[in-house]
């Protein structure tokens, strides 16, 4: 379970880093999309960061029980 927790934390940190890069230059992070704007960057990478971070804490709380 420690591996899963650490993996989720790394995914959330990576998604946050991609979010910050994408807010500066959206076309760098959304090169495969037709529309490359900051709103799309927030939708894709913000959602990934938020979901993985919530799952990280959920796994941590499950282990604590």
Predicted model as a PDB file, atoms N, CA, C, CB and O in Angstrom, pLDDT in the B-factor column:
MODEL        1                                                                  
ATOM      1  N   UNK A   1       0.812  -1.191   0.000  1.00 82.00           N  
ATOM      2  CA  UNK A   1       0.000   0.000   0.000  1.00 82.00           C  
ATOM      3  C   UNK A   1       0.859   1.261   0.000  1.00 82.00           C  
ATOM      4  CB  UNK A   1      -0.926  -0.005   1.193  1.00 82.00           C  
ATOM      5  O   UNK A   1       0.440   2.304  -0.501  1.00 82.00           O  
ATOM      6  N   UNK A   2       2.040   1.163   0.554  1.00 89.00           N  
ATOM      7  CA  UNK A   2       2.924   2.318   0.571  1.00 89.00           C  
ATOM      8  C   UNK A   2       3.313   2.715  -0.850  1.00 89.00           C  
ATOM      9  CB  UNK A   2       4.176   2.025   1.407  1.00 89.00           C  
ATOM     10  O   UNK A   2       3.449   3.901  -1.150  1.00 89.00           O  
ATOM     11  N   UNK A   3       3.493   1.732  -1.721  1.00 95.00           N  
ATOM     12  CA  UNK A   3       3.821   2.021  -3.118  1.00 95.00           C  
ATOM     13  C   UNK A   3       2.685   2.787  -3.796  1.00 95.00           C  
ATOM     14  CB  UNK A   3       4.111   0.716  -3.883  1.00 95.00           C  
ATOM     15  O   UNK A   3       2.938   3.737  -4.537  1.00 95.00           O  
ATOM     16  N   UNK A   4       1.455   2.390  -3.554  1.00 94.00           N  
ATOM     17  CA  UNK A   4       0.301   3.050  -4.161  1.00 94.00           C  
ATOM     18  C   UNK A   4       0.189   4.484  -3.658  1.00 94.00           C  
ATOM     19  CB  UNK A   4      -0.995   2.271  -3.857  1.00 94.00           C  
ATOM     20  O   UNK A   4      -0.068   5.404  -4.436  1.00 94.00           O  
ATOM     21  N   UNK A   5       0.381   4.670  -2.365  1.00 94.00           N  
ATOM     22  CA  UNK A   5       0.340   6.015  -1.789  1.00 94.00           C  
ATOM     23  C   UNK A   5       1.405   6.912  -2.400  1.00 94.00           C  
ATOM     24  CB  UNK A   5       0.520   5.951  -0.275  1.00 94.00           C  
ATOM     25  O   UNK A   5       1.124   8.044  -2.794  1.00 94.00           O  
ATOM     26  N   UNK A   6       2.608   6.410  -2.476  1.00 96.00           N  
ATOM     27  CA  UNK A   6       3.714   7.196  -3.038  1.00 96.00           C  
ATOM     28  C   UNK A   6       3.485   7.478  -4.525  1.00 96.00           C  
ATOM     29  CB  UNK A   6       5.055   6.457  -2.841  1.00 96.00           C  
ATOM     30  O   UNK A   6       3.777   8.573  -5.006  1.00 96.00           O  
ATOM     31  N   UNK A   7       2.961   6.488  -5.246  1.00 97.00           N  
ATOM     32  CA  UNK A   7       2.672   6.668  -6.664  1.00 97.00           C  
ATOM     33  C   UNK A   7       1.627   7.766  -6.874  1.00 97.00           C  
ATOM     34  CB  UNK A   7       2.188   5.351  -7.281  1.00 97.00           C  
ATOM     35  O   UNK A   7       1.787   8.611  -7.755  1.00 97.00           O  
ATOM     36  N   UNK A   8       0.565   7.757  -6.074  1.00 96.00           N  
ATOM     37  CA  UNK A   8      -0.469   8.779  -6.181  1.00 96.00           C  
ATOM     38  C   UNK A   8       0.075  10.169  -5.851  1.00 96.00           C  
ATOM     39  CB  UNK A   8      -1.632   8.444  -5.258  1.00 96.00           C  
ATOM     40  O   UNK A   8      -0.321  11.156  -6.471  1.00 96.00           O  
ATOM     41  N   UNK A   9       0.968  10.243  -4.889  1.00 96.00           N  
ATOM     42  CA  UNK A   9       1.582  11.525  -4.555  1.00 96.00           C  
ATOM     43  C   UNK A   9       2.439  12.020  -5.709  1.00 96.00           C  
ATOM     44  CB  UNK A   9       2.426  11.406  -3.277  1.00 96.00           C  
ATOM     45  O   UNK A   9       2.388  13.202  -6.050  1.00 96.00           O  
ATOM     46  N   UNK A  10       3.221  11.141  -6.313  1.00 97.00           N  
ATOM     47  CA  UNK A  10       4.060  11.527  -7.453  1.00 97.00           C  
ATOM     48  C   UNK A  10       3.215  11.943  -8.649  1.00 97.00           C  
ATOM     49  CB  UNK A  10       4.986  10.377  -7.847  1.00 97.00           C  
ATOM     50  O   UNK A  10       3.576  12.880  -9.361  1.00 97.00           O  
ATOM     51  N   UNK A  11       2.105  11.267  -8.879  1.00 97.00           N  
ATOM     52  CA  UNK A  11       1.217  11.645  -9.979  1.00 97.00           C  
ATOM     53  C   UNK A  11       0.624  13.027  -9.732  1.00 97.00           C  
ATOM     54  CB  UNK A  11       0.092  10.604 -10.152  1.00 97.00           C  
ATOM     55  O   UNK A  11       0.533  13.836 -10.655  1.00 97.00           O  
ATOM     56  N   UNK A  12       0.227  13.301  -8.511  1.00 98.00           N  
ATOM     57  CA  UNK A  12      -0.353  14.611  -8.215  1.00 98.00           C  
ATOM     58  C   UNK A  12       0.684  15.721  -8.332  1.00 98.00           C  
ATOM     59  CB  UNK A  12      -0.963  14.616  -6.816  1.00 98.00           C  
ATOM     60  O   UNK A  12       0.369  16.802  -8.829  1.00 98.00           O  
ATOM     61  N   UNK A  13       1.898  15.481  -7.893  1.00 97.00           N  
ATOM     62  CA  UNK A  13       2.949  16.492  -8.017  1.00 97.00           C  
ATOM     63  C   UNK A  13       3.306  16.722  -9.483  1.00 97.00           C  
ATOM     64  CB  UNK A  13       4.201  16.071  -7.225  1.00 97.00           C  
ATOM     65  O   UNK A  13       3.511  17.860  -9.905  1.00 97.00           O  
ATOM     66  N   UNK A  14       3.378  15.647 -10.252  1.00 98.00           N  
ATOM     67  CA  UNK A  14       3.672  15.775 -11.677  1.00 98.00           C  
ATOM     68  C   UNK A  14       2.561  16.515 -12.407  1.00 98.00           C  
ATOM     69  CB  UNK A  14       3.880  14.400 -12.300  1.00 98.00           C  
ATOM     70  O   UNK A  14       2.839  17.364 -13.254  1.00 98.00           O  
ATOM     71  N   UNK A  15       1.319  16.208 -12.097  1.00 97.00           N  
ATOM     72  CA  UNK A  15       0.195  16.907 -12.722  1.00 97.00           C  
ATOM     73  C   UNK A  15       0.192  18.379 -12.333  1.00 97.00           C  
ATOM     74  CB  UNK A  15      -1.136  16.252 -12.324  1.00 97.00           C  
ATOM     75  O   UNK A  15      -0.148  19.231 -13.154  1.00 97.00           O  
ATOM     76  N   UNK A  16       0.561  18.691 -11.108  1.00 97.00           N  
ATOM     77  CA  UNK A  16       0.638  20.087 -10.677  1.00 97.00           C  
ATOM     78  C   UNK A  16       1.747  20.817 -11.432  1.00 97.00           C  
ATOM     79  CB  UNK A  16       0.879  20.173  -9.154  1.00 97.00           C  
ATOM     80  O   UNK A  16       1.569  21.965 -11.838  1.00 97.00           O  
ATOM     81  N   UNK A  17       2.878  20.164 -11.619  1.00 97.00           N  
ATOM     82  CA  UNK A  17       3.971  20.755 -12.385  1.00 97.00           C  
ATOM     83  C   UNK A  17       3.553  20.984 -13.842  1.00 97.00           C  
ATOM     84  CB  UNK A  17       5.217  19.852 -12.322  1.00 97.00           C  
ATOM     85  O   UNK A  17       3.847  22.031 -14.420  1.00 97.00           O  
ATOM     86  N   UNK A  18       2.871  20.005 -14.426  1.00 96.00           N  
ATOM     87  CA  UNK A  18       2.366  20.163 -15.795  1.00 96.00           C  
ATOM     88  C   UNK A  18       1.335  21.284 -15.869  1.00 96.00           C  
ATOM     89  CB  UNK A  18       1.749  18.846 -16.297  1.00 96.00           C  
ATOM     90  O   UNK A  18       1.268  22.004 -16.865  1.00 96.00           O  
ATOM     91  N   UNK A  19       0.540  21.430 -14.827  1.00 96.00           N  
ATOM     92  CA  UNK A  19      -0.440  22.516 -14.767  1.00 96.00           C  
ATOM     93  C   UNK A  19       0.261  23.866 -14.780  1.00 96.00           C  
ATOM     94  CB  UNK A  19      -1.319  22.387 -13.511  1.00 96.00           C  
ATOM     95  O   UNK A  19      -0.149  24.769 -15.509  1.00 96.00           O  
ATOM     96  N   UNK A  20       1.304  24.011 -13.988  1.00 97.00           N  
ATOM     97  CA  UNK A  20       2.027  25.277 -13.944  1.00 97.00           C  
ATOM     98  C   UNK A  20       2.712  25.580 -15.273  1.00 97.00           C  
ATOM     99  CB  UNK A  20       3.055  25.255 -12.823  1.00 97.00           C  
ATOM    100  O   UNK A  20       2.714  26.725 -15.725  1.00 97.00           O  
ATOM    101  N   UNK A  21       3.286  24.566 -15.893  1.00 96.00           N  
ATOM    102  CA  UNK A  21       3.898  24.765 -17.206  1.00 96.00           C  
ATOM    103  C   UNK A  21       2.833  25.133 -18.231  1.00 96.00           C  
ATOM    104  CB  UNK A  21       4.658  23.498 -17.651  1.00 96.00           C  
ATOM    105  O   UNK A  21       3.043  26.022 -19.056  1.00 96.00           O  
ATOM    106  N   UNK A  22       1.700  24.457 -18.181  1.00 95.00           N  
ATOM    107  CA  UNK A  22       0.623  24.718 -19.114  1.00 95.00           C  
ATOM    108  C   UNK A  22      -0.024  26.073 -18.937  1.00 95.00           C  
ATOM    109  CB  UNK A  22      -0.403  23.670 -18.988  1.00 95.00           C  
ATOM    110  O   UNK A  22      -0.547  26.636 -19.900  1.00 95.00           O  
ATOM    111  N   UNK A  23      -0.002  26.610 -17.733  1.00 95.00           N  
ATOM    112  CA  UNK A  23      -0.532  27.958 -17.534  1.00 95.00           C  
ATOM    113  C   UNK A  23       0.388  28.998 -18.162  1.00 95.00           C  
ATOM    114  CB  UNK A  23      -0.718  28.249 -16.038  1.00 95.00           C  
ATOM    115  O   UNK A  23      -0.068  30.069 -18.564  1.00 95.00           O  
ATOM    116  N   UNK A  24       1.667  28.693 -18.247  1.00 95.00           N  
ATOM    117  CA  UNK A  24       2.616  29.600 -18.878  1.00 95.00           C  
ATOM    118  C   UNK A  24       2.552  29.480 -20.406  1.00 95.00           C  
ATOM    119  CB  UNK A  24       4.042  29.312 -18.379  1.00 95.00           C  
ATOM    120  O   UNK A  24       2.443  30.484 -21.110  1.00 95.00           O  
ATOM    121  N   UNK A  25       2.620  28.243 -20.909  1.00 93.00           N  
ATOM    122  CA  UNK A  25       2.555  27.983 -22.352  1.00 93.00           C  
ATOM    123  C   UNK A  25       1.640  26.790 -22.601  1.00 93.00           C  
ATOM    124  CB  UNK A  25       3.978  27.721 -22.944  1.00 93.00           C  
ATOM    125  O   UNK A  25       2.094  25.647 -22.556  1.00 93.00           O  
ATOM    126  N   UNK A  26       0.368  27.037 -22.860  1.00 93.00           N  
ATOM    127  CA  UNK A  26      -0.597  25.938 -23.013  1.00 93.00           C  
ATOM    128  C   UNK A  26      -0.274  24.979 -24.157  1.00 93.00           C  
ATOM    129  CB  UNK A  26      -1.967  26.505 -23.229  1.00 93.00           C  
ATOM    130  O   UNK A  26      -0.561  23.786 -24.051  1.00 93.00           O  
ATOM    131  N   UNK A  27       0.305  25.464 -25.228  1.00 91.00           N  
ATOM    132  CA  UNK A  27       0.567  24.598 -26.375  1.00 91.00           C  
ATOM    133  C   UNK A  27       1.634  23.556 -26.073  1.00 91.00           C  
ATOM    134  CB  UNK A  27       0.987  25.428 -27.570  1.00 91.00           C  
ATOM    135  O   UNK A  27       1.697  22.532 -26.753  1.00 91.00           O  
ATOM    136  N   UNK A  28       2.469  23.789 -25.075  1.00 91.00           N  
ATOM    137  CA  UNK A  28       3.495  22.805 -24.708  1.00 91.00           C  
ATOM    138  C   UNK A  28       2.857  21.568 -24.089  1.00 91.00           C  
ATOM    139  CB  UNK A  28       4.513  23.423 -23.728  1.00 91.00           C  
ATOM    140  O   UNK A  28       3.286  20.446 -24.358  1.00 91.00           O  
ATOM    141  N   UNK A  29       1.844  21.766 -23.270  1.00 91.00           N  
ATOM    142  CA  UNK A  29       1.235  20.640 -22.555  1.00 91.00           C  
ATOM    143  C   UNK A  29       0.046  20.037 -23.286  1.00 91.00           C  
ATOM    144  CB  UNK A  29       0.801  21.082 -21.187  1.00 91.00           C  
ATOM    145  O   UNK A  29      -0.324  18.896 -23.009  1.00 91.00           O  
ATOM    146  N   UNK A  30      -0.551  20.760 -24.198  1.00 89.00           N  
ATOM    147  CA  UNK A  30      -1.724  20.260 -24.921  1.00 89.00           C  
ATOM    148  C   UNK A  30      -1.438  20.182 -26.416  1.00 89.00           C  
ATOM    149  CB  UNK A  30      -2.948  21.161 -24.662  1.00 89.00           C  
ATOM    150  O   UNK A  30      -2.258  20.619 -27.223  1.00 89.00           O  
ATOM    151  N   UNK A  31      -0.312  19.643 -26.788  1.00 89.00           N  
ATOM    152  CA  UNK A  31       0.084  19.592 -28.200  1.00 89.00           C  
ATOM    153  C   UNK A  31      -0.818  18.668 -29.012  1.00 89.00           C  
ATOM    154  CB  UNK A  31       1.533  19.133 -28.322  1.00 89.00           C  
ATOM    155  O   UNK A  31      -0.877  18.813 -30.233  1.00 89.00           O  
ATOM    156  N   UNK A  32      -1.513  17.739 -28.395  1.00 87.00           N  
ATOM    157  CA  UNK A  32      -2.358  16.799 -29.131  1.00 87.00           C  
ATOM    158  C   UNK A  32      -3.783  17.311 -29.332  1.00 87.00           C  
ATOM    159  CB  UNK A  32      -2.397  15.475 -28.408  1.00 87.00           C  
ATOM    160  O   UNK A  32      -4.546  16.720 -30.096  1.00 87.00           O  
ATOM    161  N   UNK A  33      -4.148  18.388 -28.664  1.00 83.00           N  
ATOM    162  CA  UNK A  33      -5.505  18.921 -28.717  1.00 83.00           C  
ATOM    163  C   UNK A  33      -5.648  19.954 -29.830  1.00 83.00           C  
ATOM    164  CB  UNK A  33      -5.884  19.542 -27.373  1.00 83.00           C  
ATOM    165  O   UNK A  33      -4.671  20.586 -30.231  1.00 83.00           O  
ATOM    166  N   UNK A  34      -6.878  20.120 -30.328  1.00 84.00           N  
ATOM    167  CA  UNK A  34      -7.156  21.182 -31.293  1.00 84.00           C  
ATOM    168  C   UNK A  34      -7.192  22.546 -30.618  1.00 84.00           C  
ATOM    169  CB  UNK A  34      -8.480  20.918 -32.009  1.00 84.00           C  
ATOM    170  O   UNK A  34      -6.708  23.541 -31.158  1.00 84.00           O  
ATOM    171  N   UNK A  35      -7.776  22.569 -29.424  1.00 80.00           N  
ATOM    172  CA  UNK A  35      -7.876  23.818 -28.665  1.00 80.00           C  
ATOM    173  C   UNK A  35      -6.834  23.773 -27.550  1.00 80.00           C  
ATOM    174  CB  UNK A  35      -9.328  24.027 -28.081  1.00 80.00           C  
ATOM    175  O   UNK A  35      -6.819  22.855 -26.731  1.00 80.00           O  
ATOM    176  N   UNK A  36      -5.969  24.778 -27.536  1.00 88.00           N  
ATOM    177  CA  UNK A  36      -4.884  24.799 -26.556  1.00 88.00           C  
ATOM    178  C   UNK A  36      -4.949  26.106 -25.768  1.00 88.00           C  
ATOM    179  CB  UNK A  36      -3.497  24.638 -27.253  1.00 88.00           C  
ATOM    180  O   UNK A  36      -4.195  27.040 -26.040  1.00 88.00           O  
ATOM    181  N   UNK A  37      -5.837  26.163 -24.809  1.00 93.00           N  
ATOM    182  CA  UNK A  37      -5.931  27.366 -23.983  1.00 93.00           C  
ATOM    183  C   UNK A  37      -5.762  27.005 -22.508  1.00 93.00           C  
ATOM    184  CB  UNK A  37      -7.283  28.082 -24.212  1.00 93.00           C  
ATOM    185  O   UNK A  37      -5.716  25.831 -22.141  1.00 93.00           O  
ATOM    186  N   UNK A  38      -5.673  28.011 -21.696  1.00 93.00           N  
ATOM    187  CA  UNK A  38      -5.408  27.794 -20.271  1.00 93.00           C  
ATOM    188  C   UNK A  38      -6.569  27.103 -19.556  1.00 93.00           C  
ATOM    189  CB  UNK A  38      -5.112  29.118 -19.595  1.00 93.00           C  
ATOM    190  O   UNK A  38      -6.362  26.354 -18.601  1.00 93.00           O  
ATOM    191  N   UNK A  39      -7.782  27.359 -20.022  1.00 94.00           N  
ATOM    192  CA  UNK A  39      -8.940  26.694 -19.414  1.00 94.00           C  
ATOM    193  C   UNK A  39      -8.854  25.183 -19.605  1.00 94.00           C  
ATOM    194  CB  UNK A  39     -10.254  27.231 -20.019  1.00 94.00           C  
ATOM    195  O   UNK A  39      -9.161  24.424 -18.686  1.00 94.00           O  
ATOM    196  N   UNK A  40      -8.446  24.749 -20.770  1.00 94.00           N  
ATOM    197  CA  UNK A  40      -8.312  23.315 -21.050  1.00 94.00           C  
ATOM    198  C   UNK A  40      -7.186  22.703 -20.213  1.00 94.00           C  
ATOM    199  CB  UNK A  40      -8.045  23.082 -22.556  1.00 94.00           C  
ATOM    200  O   UNK A  40      -7.297  21.567 -19.753  1.00 94.00           O  
ATOM    201  N   UNK A  41      -6.104  23.461 -20.019  1.00 95.00           N  
ATOM    202  CA  UNK A  41      -4.991  22.989 -19.173  1.00 95.00           C  
ATOM    203  C   UNK A  41      -5.481  22.769 -17.750  1.00 95.00           C  
ATOM    204  CB  UNK A  41      -3.811  24.005 -19.186  1.00 95.00           C  
ATOM    205  O   UNK A  41      -5.158  21.759 -17.124  1.00 95.00           O  
ATOM    206  N   UNK A  42      -6.262  23.719 -17.240  1.00 95.00           N  
ATOM    207  CA  UNK A  42      -6.785  23.582 -15.883  1.00 95.00           C  
ATOM    208  C   UNK A  42      -7.736  22.391 -15.794  1.00 95.00           C  
ATOM    209  CB  UNK A  42      -7.504  24.873 -15.446  1.00 95.00           C  
ATOM    210  O   UNK A  42      -7.727  21.663 -14.801  1.00 95.00           O  
ATOM    211  N   UNK A  43      -8.554  22.189 -16.826  1.00 95.00           N  
ATOM    212  CA  UNK A  43      -9.482  21.056 -16.817  1.00 95.00           C  
ATOM    213  C   UNK A  43      -8.734  19.730 -16.806  1.00 95.00           C  
ATOM    214  CB  UNK A  43     -10.414  21.120 -18.027  1.00 95.00           C  
ATOM    215  O   UNK A  43      -9.064  18.843 -16.020  1.00 95.00           O  
ATOM    216  N   UNK A  44      -7.745  19.585 -17.658  1.00 95.00           N  
ATOM    217  CA  UNK A  44      -7.048  18.297 -17.792  1.00 95.00           C  
ATOM    218  C   UNK A  44      -6.127  18.046 -16.606  1.00 95.00           C  
ATOM    219  CB  UNK A  44      -6.239  18.255 -19.098  1.00 95.00           C  
ATOM    220  O   UNK A  44      -6.288  17.057 -15.891  1.00 95.00           O  
ATOM    221  N   UNK A  45      -5.161  18.937 -16.394  1.00 97.00           N  
ATOM    222  CA  UNK A  45      -4.145  18.692 -15.375  1.00 97.00           C  
ATOM    223  C   UNK A  45      -4.609  19.049 -13.967  1.00 97.00           C  
ATOM    224  CB  UNK A  45      -2.905  19.469 -15.702  1.00 97.00           C  
ATOM    225  O   UNK A  45      -4.164  18.434 -12.998  1.00 97.00           O  
ATOM    226  N   UNK A  46      -5.485  20.021 -13.842  1.00 97.00           N  
ATOM    227  CA  UNK A  46      -6.037  20.347 -12.524  1.00 97.00           C  
ATOM    228  C   UNK A  46      -6.887  19.218 -11.984  1.00 97.00           C  
ATOM    229  CB  UNK A  46      -6.860  21.622 -12.591  1.00 97.00           C  
ATOM    230  O   UNK A  46      -6.821  18.882 -10.802  1.00 97.00           O  
ATOM    231  N   UNK A  47      -7.693  18.631 -12.869  1.00 97.00           N  
ATOM    232  CA  UNK A  47      -8.521  17.491 -12.460  1.00 97.00           C  
ATOM    233  C   UNK A  47      -7.661  16.292 -12.088  1.00 97.00           C  
ATOM    234  CB  UNK A  47      -9.496  17.107 -13.579  1.00 97.00           C  
ATOM    235  O   UNK A  47      -7.925  15.620 -11.092  1.00 97.00           O  
ATOM    236  N   UNK A  48      -6.636  16.026 -12.883  1.00 97.00           N  
ATOM    237  CA  UNK A  48      -5.742  14.896 -12.582  1.00 97.00           C  
ATOM    238  C   UNK A  48      -5.018  15.102 -11.261  1.00 97.00           C  
ATOM    239  CB  UNK A  48      -4.719  14.706 -13.709  1.00 97.00           C  
ATOM    240  O   UNK A  48      -4.887  14.167 -10.471  1.00 97.00           O  
ATOM    241  N   UNK A  49      -4.550  16.316 -11.017  1.00 97.00           N  
ATOM    242  CA  UNK A  49      -3.855  16.609  -9.764  1.00 97.00           C  
ATOM    243  C   UNK A  49      -4.792  16.486  -8.569  1.00 97.00           C  
ATOM    244  CB  UNK A  49      -3.248  18.009  -9.808  1.00 97.00           C  
ATOM    245  O   UNK A  49      -4.429  15.915  -7.540  1.00 97.00           O  
ATOM    246  N   UNK A  50      -5.987  17.021  -8.710  1.00 97.00           N  
ATOM    247  CA  UNK A  50      -6.945  16.990  -7.611  1.00 97.00           C  
ATOM    248  C   UNK A  50      -7.399  15.566  -7.293  1.00 97.00           C  
ATOM    249  CB  UNK A  50      -8.149  17.855  -7.945  1.00 97.00           C  
ATOM    250  O   UNK A  50      -7.444  15.177  -6.126  1.00 97.00           O  
ATOM    251  N   UNK A  51      -7.729  14.803  -8.301  1.00 98.00           N  
ATOM    252  CA  UNK A  51      -8.197  13.425  -8.082  1.00 98.00           C  
ATOM    253  C   UNK A  51      -7.101  12.561  -7.466  1.00 98.00           C  
ATOM    254  CB  UNK A  51      -8.672  12.802  -9.407  1.00 98.00           C  
ATOM    255  O   UNK A  51      -7.359  11.808  -6.527  1.00 98.00           O  
ATOM    256  N   UNK A  52      -5.885  12.665  -7.985  1.00 98.00           N  
ATOM    257  CA  UNK A  52      -4.811  11.831  -7.443  1.00 98.00           C  
ATOM    258  C   UNK A  52      -4.453  12.245  -6.013  1.00 98.00           C  
ATOM    259  CB  UNK A  52      -3.568  11.915  -8.341  1.00 98.00           C  
ATOM    260  O   UNK A  52      -4.093  11.396  -5.198  1.00 98.00           O  
ATOM    261  N   UNK A  53      -4.548  13.535  -5.702  1.00 97.00           N  
ATOM    262  CA  UNK A  53      -4.253  13.981  -4.337  1.00 97.00           C  
ATOM    263  C   UNK A  53      -5.332  13.528  -3.358  1.00 97.00           C  
ATOM    264  CB  UNK A  53      -4.116  15.507  -4.294  1.00 97.00           C  
ATOM    265  O   UNK A  53      -5.024  13.140  -2.231  1.00 97.00           O  
ATOM    266  N   UNK A  54      -6.581  13.574  -3.778  1.00 97.00           N  
ATOM    267  CA  UNK A  54      -7.669  13.093  -2.927  1.00 97.00           C  
ATOM    268  C   UNK A  54      -7.532  11.585  -2.704  1.00 97.00           C  
ATOM    269  CB  UNK A  54      -9.045  13.426  -3.558  1.00 97.00           C  
ATOM    270  O   UNK A  54      -7.740  11.101  -1.591  1.00 97.00           O  
ATOM    271  N   UNK A  55      -7.187  10.850  -3.749  1.00 97.00           N  
ATOM    272  CA  UNK A  55      -6.984   9.409  -3.597  1.00 97.00           C  
ATOM    273  C   UNK A  55      -5.801   9.108  -2.682  1.00 97.00           C  
ATOM    274  CB  UNK A  55      -6.767   8.757  -4.963  1.00 97.00           C  
ATOM    275  O   UNK A  55      -5.836   8.137  -1.926  1.00 97.00           O  
ATOM    276  N   UNK A  56      -4.758   9.927  -2.744  1.00 97.00           N  
ATOM    277  CA  UNK A  56      -3.611   9.773  -1.845  1.00 97.00           C  
ATOM    278  C   UNK A  56      -4.059   9.861  -0.390  1.00 97.00           C  
ATOM    279  CB  UNK A  56      -2.541  10.847  -2.139  1.00 97.00           C  
ATOM    280  O   UNK A  56      -3.680   9.026   0.431  1.00 97.00           O  
ATOM    281  N   UNK A  57      -4.870  10.875  -0.072  1.00 96.00           N  
ATOM    282  CA  UNK A  57      -5.338  11.027   1.303  1.00 96.00           C  
ATOM    283  C   UNK A  57      -6.342   9.950   1.685  1.00 96.00           C  
ATOM    284  CB  UNK A  57      -5.956  12.395   1.496  1.00 96.00           C  
ATOM    285  O   UNK A  57      -6.398   9.535   2.842  1.00 96.00           O  
ATOM    286  N   UNK A  58      -7.134   9.497   0.722  1.00 96.00           N  
ATOM    287  CA  UNK A  58      -8.087   8.421   1.012  1.00 96.00           C  
ATOM    288  C   UNK A  58      -7.347   7.133   1.371  1.00 96.00           C  
ATOM    289  CB  UNK A  58      -9.020   8.182  -0.197  1.00 96.00           C  
ATOM    290  O   UNK A  58      -7.724   6.444   2.319  1.00 96.00           O  
ATOM    291  N   UNK A  59      -6.317   6.814   0.632  1.00 95.00           N  
ATOM    292  CA  UNK A  59      -5.530   5.620   0.930  1.00 95.00           C  
ATOM    293  C   UNK A  59      -4.847   5.774   2.280  1.00 95.00           C  
ATOM    294  CB  UNK A  59      -4.486   5.359  -0.176  1.00 95.00           C  
ATOM    295  O   UNK A  59      -4.768   4.817   3.050  1.00 95.00           O  
ATOM    296  N   UNK A  60      -4.358   6.965   2.570  1.00 93.00           N  
ATOM    297  CA  UNK A  60      -3.710   7.208   3.864  1.00 93.00           C  
ATOM    298  C   UNK A  60      -4.693   7.016   5.015  1.00 93.00           C  
ATOM    299  CB  UNK A  60      -3.119   8.624   3.911  1.00 93.00           C  
ATOM    300  O   UNK A  60      -4.336   6.442   6.043  1.00 93.00           O  
ATOM    301  N   UNK A  61      -5.916   7.489   4.851  1.00 94.00           N  
ATOM    302  CA  UNK A  61      -6.925   7.329   5.909  1.00 94.00           C  
ATOM    303  C   UNK A  61      -7.376   5.875   6.040  1.00 94.00           C  
ATOM    304  CB  UNK A  61      -8.138   8.227   5.627  1.00 94.00           C  
ATOM    305  O   UNK A  61      -7.642   5.403   7.146  1.00 94.00           O  
ATOM    306  N   UNK A  62      -7.463   5.171   4.924  1.00 93.00           N  
ATOM    307  CA  UNK A  62      -7.828   3.757   4.977  1.00 93.00           C  
ATOM    308  C   UNK A  62      -6.770   2.957   5.716  1.00 93.00           C  
ATOM    309  CB  UNK A  62      -8.022   3.195   3.566  1.00 93.00           C  
ATOM    310  O   UNK A  62      -7.100   2.049   6.480  1.00 93.00           O  
ATOM    311  N   UNK A  63      -5.509   3.281   5.497  1.00 89.00           N  
ATOM    312  CA  UNK A  63      -4.423   2.582   6.201  1.00 89.00           C  
ATOM    313  C   UNK A  63      -4.415   2.904   7.692  1.00 89.00           C  
ATOM    314  CB  UNK A  63      -3.070   2.952   5.588  1.00 89.00           C  
ATOM    315  O   UNK A  63      -4.002   2.075   8.502  1.00 89.00           O  
ATOM    316  N   UNK A  64      -4.869   4.100   8.059  1.00 87.00           N  
ATOM    317  CA  UNK A  64      -4.867   4.496   9.446  1.00 87.00           C  
ATOM    318  C   UNK A  64      -5.940   3.768  10.259  1.00 87.00           C  
ATOM    319  CB  UNK A  64      -5.061   5.982   9.548  1.00 87.00           C  
ATOM    320  O   UNK A  64      -5.838   3.663  11.481  1.00 87.00           O  
ATOM    321  N   UNK A  65      -6.955   3.273   9.577  1.00 83.00           N  
ATOM    322  CA  UNK A  65      -8.042   2.600  10.290  1.00 83.00           C  
ATOM    323  C   UNK A  65      -7.653   1.245  10.712  1.00 83.00           C  
ATOM    324  CB  UNK A  65      -9.268   2.520   9.455  1.00 83.00           C  
ATOM    325  O   UNK A  65      -8.452   0.537  11.326  1.00 83.00           O  
TER     326      UNK A  65                                                      
ENDMDL                                                                          
END                                                                             
